């Protein structure tokens, strides 16, 4: 089995300039996945702190809860140490159920603590689809896999 079939892309935030207004990935249905890994990809950013977090929400992304305990990465501001880096948040369905028992959807947010920011994106991959082959859970934005 190919690696991608085991870890399909199930959510994303396309590359944008993130600054002091939080930007979110698409919504991920944790009822379909045993666990997910969200990777924040950071480009050349200003010397600003970065907060990357996971929140539970409704199926349309509305009504986000407080950050799920232990699912926040806070990066200290630095002129160059944060450039071209990646940060990963792992979340299991069991962790979500323990933290927010009435929610089954999540999204991942990123924000900086100032107004310049820089290019960032988020890729969310499933590490275990509950139904069918992993690739059947692909986000609609996945066009080609070879």
N, CA, C and O atoms as CSV, one atom per row, in Angstrom:
chain,resi,resn,atom,element,x,y,z
A,1,UNK,N,N,0.845,-1.179,0.000
A,1,UNK,CA,C,0.000,0.000,0.000
A,1,UNK,C,C,0.890,1.243,0.000
A,1,UNK,O,O,1.876,1.315,0.734
A,2,UNK,N,N,0.532,2.207,-0.824
A,2,UNK,CA,C,1.314,3.439,-0.883
A,2,UNK,C,C,1.048,4.294,0.355
A,2,UNK,O,O,-0.033,4.255,0.941
A,3,UNK,N,N,2.059,5.058,0.730
A,3,UNK,CA,C,1.970,5.890,1.934
A,3,UNK,C,C,0.780,6.837,1.886
A,3,UNK,O,O,0.101,7.037,2.893
A,4,UNK,N,N,0.524,7.422,0.718
A,4,UNK,CA,C,-0.563,8.397,0.638
A,4,UNK,C,C,-1.913,7.763,0.966
A,4,UNK,O,O,-2.778,8.416,1.549
A,5,UNK,N,N,-2.097,6.504,0.598
A,5,UNK,CA,C,-3.360,5.833,0.892
A,5,UNK,C,C,-3.577,5.711,2.393
A,5,UNK,O,O,-4.710,5.582,2.856
A,6,UNK,N,N,-2.498,5.750,3.142
A,6,UNK,CA,C,-2.598,5.653,4.588
A,6,UNK,C,C,-2.687,7.018,5.267
A,6,UNK,O,O,-3.083,7.102,6.429
A,7,UNK,N,N,-2.321,8.091,4.556
A,7,UNK,CA,C,-2.351,9.435,5.154
A,7,UNK,C,C,-2.894,10.465,4.165
A,7,UNK,O,O,-2.149,11.347,3.738
A,8,UNK,N,N,-4.171,10.377,3.791
A,8,UNK,CA,C,-4.717,11.322,2.822
A,8,UNK,C,C,-4.837,12.736,3.398
A,8,UNK,O,O,-4.928,12.923,4.611
A,9,UNK,N,N,-4.835,13.706,2.514
A,9,UNK,CA,C,-5.072,15.097,2.910
A,9,UNK,C,C,-6.572,15.255,3.141
A,9,UNK,O,O,-7.378,14.990,2.248
A,10,UNK,N,N,-6.938,15.688,4.343
A,10,UNK,CA,C,-8.355,15.814,4.692
A,10,UNK,C,C,-8.751,17.251,5.026
A,10,UNK,O,O,-9.922,17.530,5.282
A,11,UNK,N,N,-7.790,18.148,5.024
A,11,UNK,CA,C,-8.066,19.548,5.294
A,11,UNK,C,C,-6.864,20.387,4.946
A,11,UNK,O,O,-5.749,19.875,4.852
A,12,UNK,N,N,-7.086,21.695,4.749
A,12,UNK,CA,C,-5.970,22.570,4.381
A,12,UNK,C,C,-6.336,24.034,4.584
A,12,UNK,O,O,-7.507,24.411,4.640
A,13,UNK,N,N,-5.301,24.830,4.692
A,13,UNK,CA,C,-5.382,26.283,4.568
A,13,UNK,C,C,-4.364,26.612,3.492
A,13,UNK,O,O,-3.160,26.457,3.696
A,14,UNK,N,N,-4.850,27.067,2.346
A,14,UNK,CA,C,-3.923,27.411,1.267
A,14,UNK,C,C,-2.996,28.527,1.708
A,14,UNK,O,O,-3.333,29.316,2.591
A,15,UNK,N,N,-1.838,28.588,1.095
A,15,UNK,CA,C,-0.823,29.569,1.473
A,15,UNK,C,C,-1.363,30.987,1.360
A,15,UNK,O,O,-1.791,31.426,0.293
A,16,UNK,N,N,-1.332,31.687,2.481
A,16,UNK,CA,C,-1.754,33.088,2.542
A,16,UNK,C,C,-0.807,33.827,3.477
A,16,UNK,O,O,-0.031,33.208,4.205
A,17,UNK,N,N,-0.876,35.143,3.454
A,17,UNK,CA,C,-0.134,35.932,4.432
A,17,UNK,C,C,-0.980,35.972,5.699
A,17,UNK,O,O,-2.067,36.549,5.719
A,18,UNK,N,N,-0.467,35.355,6.746
A,18,UNK,CA,C,-1.158,35.324,8.032
A,18,UNK,C,C,-0.578,36.432,8.888
A,18,UNK,O,O,0.640,36.572,9.003
A,19,UNK,N,N,-1.463,37.221,9.489
A,19,UNK,CA,C,-1.016,38.248,10.424
A,19,UNK,C,C,-1.885,38.200,11.665
A,19,UNK,O,O,-2.154,37.112,12.174
A,20,UNK,N,N,-2.330,39.333,12.167
A,20,UNK,CA,C,-2.996,39.351,13.465
A,20,UNK,C,C,-4.493,39.030,13.429
A,20,UNK,O,O,-5.188,39.270,14.416
A,21,UNK,N,N,-4.998,38.502,12.332
A,21,UNK,CA,C,-6.368,37.980,12.264
A,21,UNK,C,C,-6.251,36.476,12.012
A,21,UNK,O,O,-5.685,36.054,11.004
A,22,UNK,N,N,-6.781,35.681,12.919
A,22,UNK,CA,C,-6.594,34.230,12.822
A,22,UNK,C,C,-7.193,33.671,11.535
A,22,UNK,O,O,-8.309,34.021,11.151
A,23,UNK,N,N,-6.442,32.803,10.881
A,23,UNK,CA,C,-6.890,32.091,9.682
A,23,UNK,C,C,-7.023,30.617,10.039
A,23,UNK,O,O,-6.228,30.082,10.811
A,24,UNK,N,N,-8.046,29.957,9.463
A,24,UNK,CA,C,-8.332,28.567,9.810
A,24,UNK,C,C,-8.265,27.649,8.599
A,24,UNK,O,O,-8.506,28.059,7.464
A,25,UNK,N,N,-7.929,26.393,8.879
A,25,UNK,CA,C,-8.006,25.333,7.869
A,25,UNK,C,C,-9.474,25.039,7.588
A,25,UNK,O,O,-10.370,25.544,8.266
A,26,UNK,N,N,-9.695,24.216,6.581
A,26,UNK,CA,C,-11.042,23.703,6.372
A,26,UNK,C,C,-11.393,22.794,7.554
A,26,UNK,O,O,-10.515,22.372,8.308
A,27,UNK,N,N,-12.664,22.507,7.701
A,27,UNK,CA,C,-13.154,21.706,8.823
A,27,UNK,C,C,-12.891,20.226,8.562
A,27,UNK,O,O,-13.056,19.738,7.443
A,28,UNK,N,N,-12.478,19.521,9.616
A,28,UNK,CA,C,-12.190,18.086,9.541
A,28,UNK,C,C,-13.194,17.338,10.419
A,28,UNK,O,O,-13.399,17.693,11.579
A,29,UNK,N,N,-13.813,16.307,9.860
A,29,UNK,CA,C,-14.784,15.480,10.571
A,29,UNK,C,C,-14.052,14.355,11.293
A,29,UNK,O,O,-13.629,13.387,10.662
A,30,UNK,N,N,-13.902,14.473,12.594
A,30,UNK,CA,C,-13.180,13.459,13.369
A,30,UNK,C,C,-14.005,12.193,13.566
A,30,UNK,O,O,-13.491,11.200,14.081
A,31,UNK,N,N,-15.271,12.208,13.167
A,31,UNK,CA,C,-16.069,10.998,13.184
A,31,UNK,C,C,-15.637,10.026,12.096
A,31,UNK,O,O,-15.993,8.848,12.134
A,32,UNK,N,N,-14.874,10.515,11.130
A,32,UNK,CA,C,-14.409,9.702,10.008
A,32,UNK,C,C,-12.962,9.256,10.194
A,32,UNK,O,O,-12.515,8.324,9.525
A,33,UNK,N,N,-12.228,9.903,11.088
A,33,UNK,CA,C,-10.793,9.645,11.229
A,33,UNK,C,C,-10.433,9.248,12.661
A,33,UNK,O,O,-10.927,9.833,13.625
A,34,UNK,N,N,-9.569,8.253,12.779
A,34,UNK,CA,C,-9.051,7.853,14.090
A,34,UNK,C,C,-8.159,8.949,14.665
A,34,UNK,O,O,-8.222,9.259,15.854
A,35,UNK,N,N,-7.320,9.534,13.791
A,35,UNK,CA,C,-6.440,10.617,14.219
A,35,UNK,C,C,-6.003,11.424,12.999
A,35,UNK,O,O,-6.055,10.950,11.864
A,36,UNK,N,N,-5.575,12.649,13.266
A,36,UNK,CA,C,-5.073,13.518,12.206
A,36,UNK,C,C,-3.795,14.198,12.681
A,36,UNK,O,O,-3.540,14.332,13.878
A,37,UNK,N,N,-3.005,14.620,11.705
A,37,UNK,CA,C,-1.805,15.416,11.966
A,37,UNK,C,C,-1.917,16.672,11.122
A,37,UNK,O,O,-2.025,16.596,9.898
A,38,UNK,N,N,-1.893,17.825,11.769
A,38,UNK,CA,C,-1.956,19.109,11.070
A,38,UNK,C,C,-0.562,19.718,11.074
A,38,UNK,O,O,0.044,19.891,12.132
A,39,UNK,N,N,-0.059,20.040,9.896
A,39,UNK,CA,C,1.274,20.622,9.765
A,39,UNK,C,C,1.147,22.068,9.337
A,39,UNK,O,O,0.568,22.368,8.293
A,40,UNK,N,N,1.689,22.964,10.146
A,40,UNK,CA,C,1.792,24.376,9.790
A,40,UNK,C,C,3.115,24.564,9.062
A,40,UNK,O,O,4.172,24.203,9.579
A,41,UNK,N,N,3.055,25.128,7.864
A,41,UNK,CA,C,4.248,25.387,7.062
A,41,UNK,C,C,4.451,26.891,7.026
A,41,UNK,O,O,3.598,27.631,6.536
A,42,UNK,N,N,5.582,27.339,7.546
A,42,UNK,CA,C,5.856,28.765,7.699
A,42,UNK,C,C,6.916,29.194,6.689
A,42,UNK,O,O,7.948,28.538,6.547
A,43,UNK,N,N,6.659,30.290,5.993
A,43,UNK,CA,C,7.635,30.842,5.053
A,43,UNK,C,C,8.495,31.890,5.744
A,43,UNK,O,O,8.852,31.738,6.912
A,44,UNK,N,N,8.822,32.940,5.027
A,44,UNK,CA,C,9.642,34.043,5.547
A,44,UNK,C,C,8.723,35.022,6.270
A,44,UNK,O,O,8.028,35.809,5.628
A,45,UNK,N,N,8.715,34.977,7.588
A,45,UNK,CA,C,7.811,35.812,8.376
A,45,UNK,C,C,8.566,36.895,9.136
A,45,UNK,O,O,9.765,36.789,9.394
A,46,UNK,N,N,7.820,37.938,9.483
A,46,UNK,CA,C,8.391,39.022,10.278
A,46,UNK,C,C,8.701,38.511,11.680
A,46,UNK,O,O,8.302,37.407,12.051
A,47,UNK,N,N,9.403,39.310,12.443
A,47,UNK,CA,C,9.747,38.940,13.813
A,47,UNK,C,C,8.501,39.103,14.686
A,47,UNK,O,O,8.340,40.093,15.399
A,48,UNK,N,N,7.625,38.096,14.606
A,48,UNK,CA,C,6.370,38.103,15.350
A,48,UNK,C,C,6.133,36.730,15.939
A,48,UNK,O,O,6.550,35.721,15.371
A,49,UNK,N,N,5.465,36.692,17.075
A,49,UNK,CA,C,5.082,35.418,17.648
A,49,UNK,C,C,3.999,34.766,16.799
A,49,UNK,O,O,3.195,35.455,16.171
A,50,UNK,N,N,3.980,33.448,16.781
A,50,UNK,CA,C,2.998,32.692,16.008
A,50,UNK,C,C,2.274,31.745,16.956
A,50,UNK,O,O,2.904,31.073,17.772
A,51,UNK,N,N,0.950,31.693,16.847
A,51,UNK,CA,C,0.163,30.737,17.610
A,51,UNK,C,C,-0.564,29.817,16.637
A,51,UNK,O,O,-1.301,30.279,15.766
A,52,UNK,N,N,-0.352,28.517,16.791
A,52,UNK,CA,C,-0.966,27.477,15.968
A,52,UNK,C,C,-1.781,26.619,16.914
A,52,UNK,O,O,-1.246,26.127,17.908
A,53,UNK,N,N,-3.089,26.423,16.628
A,53,UNK,CA,C,-3.926,25.717,17.592
A,53,UNK,C,C,-5.040,24.921,16.919
A,53,UNK,O,O,-5.329,25.097,15.736
A,54,UNK,N,N,-5.649,24.052,17.696
A,54,UNK,CA,C,-6.781,23.245,17.249
A,54,UNK,C,C,-7.998,23.604,18.088
A,54,UNK,O,O,-7.922,23.687,19.313
A,55,UNK,N,N,-9.130,23.817,17.406
A,55,UNK,CA,C,-10.388,24.087,18.100
A,55,UNK,C,C,-11.466,23.152,17.575
A,55,UNK,O,O,-11.463,22.785,16.400
A,56,UNK,N,N,-12.386,22.769,18.449
A,56,UNK,CA,C,-13.570,22.029,18.025
A,56,UNK,C,C,-14.575,23.039,17.491
A,56,UNK,O,O,-14.585,24.195,17.912
A,57,UNK,N,N,-15.427,22.598,16.557
A,57,UNK,CA,C,-16.388,23.513,15.950
A,57,UNK,C,C,-17.576,22.731,15.401
A,57,UNK,O,O,-17.611,21.503,15.480
A,58,UNK,N,N,-18.546,23.452,14.846
A,58,UNK,CA,C,-19.662,22.812,14.157
A,58,UNK,C,C,-19.201,22.375,12.762
A,58,UNK,O,O,-18.099,22.716,12.335
A,59,UNK,N,N,-20.042,21.624,12.060
A,59,UNK,CA,C,-19.663,21.082,10.758
A,59,UNK,C,C,-19.359,22.168,9.730
A,59,UNK,O,O,-18.622,21.914,8.778
A,60,UNK,N,N,-19.902,23.357,9.897
A,60,UNK,CA,C,-19.640,24.464,8.970
A,60,UNK,C,C,-18.532,25.385,9.465
A,60,UNK,O,O,-18.276,26.425,8.858
A,61,UNK,N,N,-17.871,25.014,10.564
A,61,UNK,CA,C,-16.780,25.812,11.108
A,61,UNK,C,C,-17.217,26.848,12.127
A,61,UNK,O,O,-16.376,27.508,12.737
A,62,UNK,N,N,-18.520,27.000,12.320
A,62,UNK,CA,C,-19.041,27.993,13.266
A,62,UNK,C,C,-18.896,27.498,14.704
A,62,UNK,O,O,-18.633,26.322,14.957
A,63,UNK,N,N,-19.074,28.414,15.619
A,63,UNK,CA,C,-19.069,28.130,17.058
A,63,UNK,C,C,-17.813,27.412,17.539
A,63,UNK,O,O,-17.909,26.386,18.212
A,64,UNK,N,N,-16.633,27.941,17.200
A,64,UNK,CA,C,-15.417,27.291,17.690
A,64,UNK,C,C,-15.353,27.355,19.217
A,64,UNK,O,O,-15.751,28.344,19.832
A,65,UNK,N,N,-14.851,26.297,19.797
A,65,UNK,CA,C,-14.686,26.232,21.249
A,65,UNK,C,C,-13.342,26.850,21.613
A,65,UNK,O,O,-12.591,27.311,20.753
A,66,UNK,N,N,-13.070,26.846,22.879
A,66,UNK,CA,C,-11.726,27.213,23.310
A,66,UNK,C,C,-10.755,26.186,22.743
A,66,UNK,O,O,-11.154,25.087,22.357
A,67,UNK,N,N,-9.501,26.545,22.695
A,67,UNK,CA,C,-8.479,25.635,22.198
A,67,UNK,C,C,-8.529,24.322,22.966
A,67,UNK,O,O,-8.690,24.316,24.187
A,68,UNK,N,N,-8.392,23.218,22.254
A,68,UNK,CA,C,-8.363,21.914,22.899
A,68,UNK,C,C,-7.075,21.816,23.718
A,68,UNK,O,O,-5.984,22.070,23.206
A,69,UNK,N,N,-7.210,21.451,24.975
A,69,UNK,CA,C,-6.077,21.410,25.902
A,69,UNK,C,C,-4.910,20.614,25.326
A,69,UNK,O,O,-5.076,19.488,24.856
A,70,UNK,N,N,-3.736,21.219,25.373
A,70,UNK,CA,C,-2.530,20.564,24.898
A,70,UNK,C,C,-2.344,20.592,23.394
A,70,UNK,O,O,-1.413,19.975,22.876
A,71,UNK,N,N,-3.222,21.303,22.678
A,71,UNK,CA,C,-3.162,21.328,21.214
A,71,UNK,C,C,-2.886,22.735,20.691
A,71,UNK,O,O,-3.517,23.198,19.740
A,72,UNK,N,N,-1.928,23.405,21.336
A,72,UNK,CA,C,-1.482,24.729,20.920
A,72,UNK,C,C,0.034,24.746,20.861
A,72,UNK,O,O,0.707,24.205,21.738
A,73,UNK,N,N,0.562,25.366,19.826
A,73,UNK,CA,C,1.996,25.601,19.735
A,73,UNK,C,C,2.187,27.115,19.663
A,73,UNK,O,O,1.676,27.769,18.754
A,74,UNK,N,N,2.917,27.660,20.615
A,74,UNK,CA,C,3.220,29.088,20.639
A,74,UNK,C,C,4.698,29.260,20.297
A,74,UNK,O,O,5.574,28.740,20.988
A,75,UNK,N,N,4.956,29.990,19.232
A,75,UNK,CA,C,6.320,30.187,18.745
A,75,UNK,C,C,6.749,31.611,19.078
A,75,UNK,O,O,6.060,32.567,18.723
A,76,UNK,N,N,7.864,31.754,19.747
A,76,UNK,CA,C,8.382,33.056,20.152
A,76,UNK,C,C,8.863,33.848,18.938
A,76,UNK,O,O,9.436,33.290,18.002
A,77,UNK,N,N,8.623,35.134,18.971
A,77,UNK,CA,C,9.051,36.012,17.874
A,77,UNK,C,C,10.566,35.971,17.694
A,77,UNK,O,O,11.322,35.983,18.666
A,78,UNK,N,N,10.993,35.922,16.430
A,78,UNK,CA,C,12.415,35.962,16.098
A,78,UNK,C,C,12.541,36.379,14.636
A,78,UNK,O,O,11.712,36.005,13.807
A,79,UNK,N,N,13.561,37.141,14.324
A,79,UNK,CA,C,13.732,37.680,12.978
A,79,UNK,C,C,13.993,36.616,11.923
A,79,UNK,O,O,13.612,36.800,10.767
A,80,UNK,N,N,14.635,35.501,12.288
A,80,UNK,CA,C,14.934,34.498,11.262
A,80,UNK,C,C,14.723,33.050,11.701
A,80,UNK,O,O,14.562,32.181,10.844
A,81,UNK,N,N,14.716,32.760,12.987
A,81,UNK,CA,C,14.605,31.366,13.444
A,81,UNK,C,C,13.291,30.698,13.060
A,81,UNK,O,O,13.235,29.471,12.983
A,82,UNK,N,N,12.238,31.463,12.818
A,82,UNK,CA,C,10.940,30.893,12.493
A,82,UNK,C,C,10.728,30.721,10.992
A,82,UNK,O,O,9.743,30.112,10.575
A,83,UNK,N,N,11.634,31.246,10.180
A,83,UNK,CA,C,11.480,31.176,8.726
A,83,UNK,C,C,11.713,29.754,8.224
A,83,UNK,O,O,12.603,29.050,8.702
A,84,UNK,N,N,10.904,29.347,7.259
A,84,UNK,CA,C,11.040,28.035,6.611
A,84,UNK,C,C,11.032,26.891,7.620
A,84,UNK,O,O,11.900,26.018,7.594
A,85,UNK,N,N,10.041,26.909,8.506
A,85,UNK,CA,C,9.914,25.876,9.537
A,85,UNK,C,C,8.535,25.221,9.442
A,85,UNK,O,O,7.635,25.719,8.766
A,86,UNK,N,N,8.397,24.093,10.136
A,86,UNK,CA,C,7.118,23.385,10.188
A,86,UNK,C,C,6.819,23.023,11.644
A,86,UNK,O,O,7.723,22.774,12.441
A,87,UNK,N,N,5.525,23.001,11.964
A,87,UNK,CA,C,5.063,22.647,13.302
A,87,UNK,C,C,3.891,21.689,13.140
A,87,UNK,O,O,3.055,21.883,12.257
A,88,UNK,N,N,3.815,20.656,13.980
A,88,UNK,CA,C,2.794,19.621,13.814
A,88,UNK,C,C,1.970,19.471,15.091
A,88,UNK,O,O,2.513,19.393,16.193
A,89,UNK,N,N,0.645,19.431,14.919
A,89,UNK,CA,C,-0.282,19.111,16.010
A,89,UNK,C,C,-0.946,17.784,15.658
A,89,UNK,O,O,-1.549,17.647,14.594
A,90,UNK,N,N,-0.834,16.816,16.553
A,90,UNK,CA,C,-1.508,15.524,16.408
A,90,UNK,C,C,-2.770,15.541,17.255
A,90,UNK,O,O,-2.765,16.045,18.379
A,91,UNK,N,N,-3.852,14.989,16.715
A,91,UNK,CA,C,-5.109,14.912,17.464
A,91,UNK,C,C,-5.788,13.592,17.155
A,91,UNK,O,O,-5.942,13.229,15.989
A,92,UNK,N,N,-6.194,12.875,18.185
A,92,UNK,CA,C,-6.958,11.642,17.985
A,92,UNK,C,C,-8.432,11.924,18.258
A,92,UNK,O,O,-8.781,12.883,18.946
A,93,UNK,N,N,-9.277,11.076,17.710
A,93,UNK,CA,C,-10.706,11.201,17.966
A,93,UNK,C,C,-10.996,11.049,19.457
A,93,UNK,O,O,-11.894,11.703,19.989
A,94,UNK,N,N,-10.241,10.195,20.124
A,94,UNK,CA,C,-10.425,9.996,21.566
A,94,UNK,C,C,-10.072,11.260,22.351
A,94,UNK,O,O,-10.752,11.598,23.320
A,95,UNK,N,N,-9.005,11.962,21.936
A,95,UNK,CA,C,-8.634,13.214,22.613
A,95,UNK,C,C,-9.725,14.260,22.438
A,95,UNK,O,O,-10.060,14.978,23.380
A,96,UNK,N,N,-10.281,14.345,21.227
A,96,UNK,CA,C,-11.373,15.291,20.991
A,96,UNK,C,C,-12.573,14.933,21.849
A,96,UNK,O,O,-13.166,15.812,22.473
A,97,UNK,N,N,-12.940,13.661,21.894
A,97,UNK,CA,C,-14.099,13.224,22.675
A,97,UNK,C,C,-13.918,13.527,24.164
A,97,UNK,O,O,-14.879,13.874,24.851
A,98,UNK,N,N,-12.690,13.397,24.658
A,98,UNK,CA,C,-12.426,13.686,26.070
A,98,UNK,C,C,-12.516,15.181,26.358
A,98,UNK,O,O,-12.998,15.586,27.416
A,99,UNK,N,N,-12.051,15.999,25.417
A,99,UNK,CA,C,-12.022,17.450,25.633
A,99,UNK,C,C,-13.355,18.121,25.313
A,99,UNK,O,O,-13.770,19.050,26.005
A,100,UNK,N,N,-14.019,17.649,24.265
A,100,UNK,CA,C,-15.277,18.250,23.804
A,100,UNK,C,C,-16.244,17.129,23.420
A,100,UNK,O,O,-16.411,16.853,22.232
A,101,UNK,N,N,-16.874,16.486,24.378
A,101,UNK,CA,C,-17.680,15.295,24.086
A,101,UNK,C,C,-18.872,15.531,23.158
A,101,UNK,O,O,-19.397,14.571,22.594
A,102,UNK,N,N,-19.309,16.761,22.985
A,102,UNK,CA,C,-20.456,17.018,22.102
A,102,UNK,C,C,-20.043,17.452,20.704
A,102,UNK,O,O,-20.908,17.744,19.877
A,103,UNK,N,N,-18.763,17.503,20.418
A,103,UNK,CA,C,-18.280,17.971,19.104
A,103,UNK,C,C,-17.585,16.842,18.353
A,103,UNK,O,O,-16.939,15.992,18.966
A,104,UNK,N,N,-17.714,16.832,17.027
A,104,UNK,CA,C,-16.977,15.860,16.225
A,104,UNK,C,C,-16.173,16.520,15.118
A,104,UNK,O,O,-15.491,15.827,14.362
A,105,UNK,N,N,-16.234,17.840,15.003
A,105,UNK,CA,C,-15.512,18.557,13.956
A,105,UNK,C,C,-14.439,19.452,14.574
A,105,UNK,O,O,-14.612,19.984,15.671
A,106,UNK,N,N,-13.337,19.607,13.857
A,106,UNK,CA,C,-12.261,20.485,14.303
A,106,UNK,C,C,-11.741,21.302,13.126
A,106,UNK,O,O,-11.984,20.986,11.961
A,107,UNK,N,N,-11.020,22.358,13.470
A,107,UNK,CA,C,-10.268,23.123,12.479
A,107,UNK,C,C,-9.014,23.633,13.184
A,107,UNK,O,O,-8.962,23.713,14.411
A,108,UNK,N,N,-8.017,23.971,12.393
A,108,UNK,CA,C,-6.727,24.392,12.922
A,108,UNK,C,C,-6.508,25.848,12.547
A,108,UNK,O,O,-6.687,26.236,11.392
A,109,UNK,N,N,-6.116,26.660,13.538
A,109,UNK,CA,C,-5.950,28.087,13.310
A,109,UNK,C,C,-4.520,28.536,13.506
A,109,UNK,O,O,-3.747,27.925,14.245
A,110,UNK,N,N,-4.186,29.627,12.822
A,110,UNK,CA,C,-2.861,30.228,12.975
A,110,UNK,C,C,-3.028,31.745,12.962
A,110,UNK,O,O,-3.833,32.290,12.207
A,111,UNK,N,N,-2.252,32.415,13.811
A,111,UNK,CA,C,-2.299,33.867,13.921
A,111,UNK,C,C,-0.936,34.355,14.410
A,111,UNK,O,O,-0.231,33.632,15.115
A,112,UNK,N,N,-0.567,35.576,14.036
A,112,UNK,CA,C,0.641,36.182,14.592
A,112,UNK,C,C,0.225,37.273,15.564
A,112,UNK,O,O,-0.943,37.657,15.618
A,113,UNK,N,N,1.193,37.770,16.336
A,113,UNK,CA,C,0.858,38.775,17.342
A,113,UNK,C,C,1.135,40.199,16.885
A,113,UNK,O,O,1.242,41.104,17.712
A,114,UNK,N,N,1.255,40.411,15.557
A,114,UNK,CA,C,1.458,41.765,15.046
A,114,UNK,C,C,0.862,41.860,13.648
A,114,UNK,O,O,0.169,40.941,13.212
A,115,UNK,N,N,1.122,42.960,12.936
A,115,UNK,CA,C,0.394,43.258,11.704
A,115,UNK,C,C,1.115,42.923,10.402
A,115,UNK,O,O,0.532,43.105,9.334
A,116,UNK,N,N,2.358,42.442,10.442
A,116,UNK,CA,C,3.092,42.157,9.204
A,116,UNK,C,C,2.931,40.698,8.800
A,116,UNK,O,O,2.549,40.418,7.664
A,117,UNK,N,N,3.212,39.767,9.699
A,117,UNK,CA,C,3.037,38.347,9.441
A,117,UNK,C,C,3.923,37.815,8.341
A,117,UNK,O,O,5.055,38.265,8.163
A,118,UNK,N,N,3.396,36.845,7.599
A,118,UNK,CA,C,4.142,36.231,6.512
A,118,UNK,C,C,3.381,35.049,5.946
A,118,UNK,O,O,2.323,34.684,6.458
A,119,UNK,N,N,3.923,34.441,4.877
A,119,UNK,CA,C,3.222,33.334,4.214
A,119,UNK,C,C,3.232,32.062,5.053
A,119,UNK,O,O,4.262,31.640,5.578
A,120,UNK,N,N,2.038,31.465,5.160
A,120,UNK,CA,C,1.891,30.221,5.912
A,120,UNK,C,C,0.793,29.387,5.267
A,120,UNK,O,O,-0.079,29.915,4.577
A,121,UNK,N,N,0.845,28.093,5.496
A,121,UNK,CA,C,-0.221,27.199,5.071
A,121,UNK,C,C,-0.328,26.058,6.072
A,121,UNK,O,O,0.582,25.815,6.865
A,122,UNK,N,N,-1.458,25.366,6.017
A,122,UNK,CA,C,-1.694,24.227,6.895
A,122,UNK,C,C,-2.141,23.049,6.026
A,122,UNK,O,O,-2.982,23.209,5.142
A,123,UNK,N,N,-1.577,21.875,6.282
A,123,UNK,CA,C,-2.012,20.639,5.630
A,123,UNK,C,C,-2.416,19.667,6.737
A,123,UNK,O,O,-1.641,19.411,7.659
A,124,UNK,N,N,-3.636,19.127,6.640
A,124,UNK,CA,C,-4.137,18.180,7.629
A,124,UNK,C,C,-4.246,16.805,6.959
A,124,UNK,O,O,-4.914,16.651,5.937
A,125,UNK,N,N,-3.578,15.815,7.553
A,125,UNK,CA,C,-3.606,14.466,7.005
A,125,UNK,C,C,-4.199,13.503,8.021
A,125,UNK,O,O,-3.964,13.622,9.224
A,126,UNK,N,N,-4.968,12.550,7.520
A,126,UNK,CA,C,-5.560,11.523,8.373
A,126,UNK,C,C,-4.563,10.394,8.569
A,126,UNK,O,O,-3.917,9.950,7.620
A,127,UNK,N,N,-4.447,9.942,9.789
A,127,UNK,CA,C,-3.565,8.813,10.082
A,127,UNK,C,C,-4.373,7.565,10.360
A,127,UNK,O,O,-3.895,6.642,11.019
A,128,UNK,N,N,-5.586,7.534,9.864
A,128,UNK,CA,C,-6.429,6.348,10.045
A,128,UNK,C,C,-7.880,6.664,9.769
A,128,UNK,O,O,-8.593,7.162,10.640
A,129,UNK,N,N,-8.317,6.374,8.557
A,129,UNK,CA,C,-9.729,6.572,8.225
A,129,UNK,C,C,-10.530,5.399,8.759
A,129,UNK,O,O,-10.099,4.250,8.668
A,130,UNK,N,N,-11.672,5.685,9.305
A,130,UNK,CA,C,-12.499,4.629,9.902
A,130,UNK,C,C,-13.265,3.823,8.861
A,130,UNK,O,O,-13.632,2.676,9.115
A,131,UNK,N,N,-13.512,4.417,7.682
A,131,UNK,CA,C,-14.341,3.756,6.673
A,131,UNK,C,C,-13.626,3.734,5.337
A,131,UNK,O,O,-13.323,4.793,4.788
A,132,UNK,N,N,-13.350,2.559,4.803
A,132,UNK,CA,C,-12.766,2.433,3.473
A,132,UNK,C,C,-11.296,2.797,3.435
A,132,UNK,O,O,-10.667,3.072,4.457
A,133,UNK,N,N,-10.766,2.791,2.208
A,133,UNK,CA,C,-9.356,3.151,2.006
A,133,UNK,C,C,-9.134,4.594,2.404
A,133,UNK,O,O,-10.027,5.431,2.278
A,134,UNK,N,N,-7.929,4.881,2.889
A,134,UNK,CA,C,-7.613,6.236,3.324
A,134,UNK,C,C,-7.837,7.268,2.246
A,134,UNK,O,O,-8.311,8.366,2.537
A,135,UNK,N,N,-7.504,6.943,0.992
A,135,UNK,CA,C,-7.640,7.929,-0.076
A,135,UNK,C,C,-9.088,8.291,-0.354
A,135,UNK,O,O,-9.350,9.317,-0.983
A,136,UNK,N,N,-10.036,7.478,0.096
A,136,UNK,CA,C,-11.450,7.803,-0.116
A,136,UNK,C,C,-11.868,8.984,0.754
A,136,UNK,O,O,-12.942,9.554,0.562
A,137,UNK,N,N,-11.024,9.347,1.705
A,137,UNK,CA,C,-11.330,10.462,2.602
A,137,UNK,C,C,-10.677,11.769,2.137
A,137,UNK,O,O,-10.718,12.767,2.856
A,138,UNK,N,N,-10.079,11.773,0.949
A,138,UNK,CA,C,-9.419,12.973,0.448
A,138,UNK,C,C,-10.319,14.194,0.500
A,138,UNK,O,O,-11.525,14.105,0.271
A,139,UNK,N,N,-9.721,15.327,0.802
A,139,UNK,CA,C,-10.433,16.595,0.676
A,139,UNK,C,C,-10.763,16.809,-0.801
A,139,UNK,O,O,-10.048,16.317,-1.674
A,140,UNK,N,N,-11.828,17.529,-1.079
A,140,UNK,CA,C,-12.246,17.770,-2.466
A,140,UNK,C,C,-11.187,18.547,-3.245
A,140,UNK,O,O,-11.190,18.532,-4.476
A,141,UNK,N,N,-10.297,19.215,-2.550
A,141,UNK,CA,C,-9.279,20.021,-3.219
A,141,UNK,C,C,-8.086,19.205,-3.720
A,141,UNK,O,O,-7.235,19.734,-4.435
A,142,UNK,N,N,-8.017,17.917,-3.351
A,142,UNK,CA,C,-6.933,17.059,-3.846
A,142,UNK,C,C,-7.295,16.656,-5.275
A,142,UNK,O,O,-8.310,16.000,-5.505
A,143,UNK,N,N,-6.460,17.054,-6.224
A,143,UNK,CA,C,-6.756,16.838,-7.643
A,143,UNK,C,C,-6.103,15.574,-8.185
A,143,UNK,O,O,-6.775,14.768,-8.830
A,144,UNK,N,N,-4.815,15.382,-7.940
A,144,UNK,CA,C,-4.088,14.259,-8.525
A,144,UNK,C,C,-3.169,13.619,-7.506
A,144,UNK,O,O,-2.487,14.308,-6.747
A,145,UNK,N,N,-3.154,12.305,-7.492
A,145,UNK,CA,C,-2.199,11.539,-6.684
A,145,UNK,C,C,-1.581,10.504,-7.610
A,145,UNK,O,O,-2.301,9.757,-8.273
A,146,UNK,N,N,-0.246,10.452,-7.665
A,146,UNK,CA,C,0.425,9.438,-8.503
A,146,UNK,C,C,1.336,8.586,-7.652
A,146,UNK,O,O,1.990,7.678,-8.165
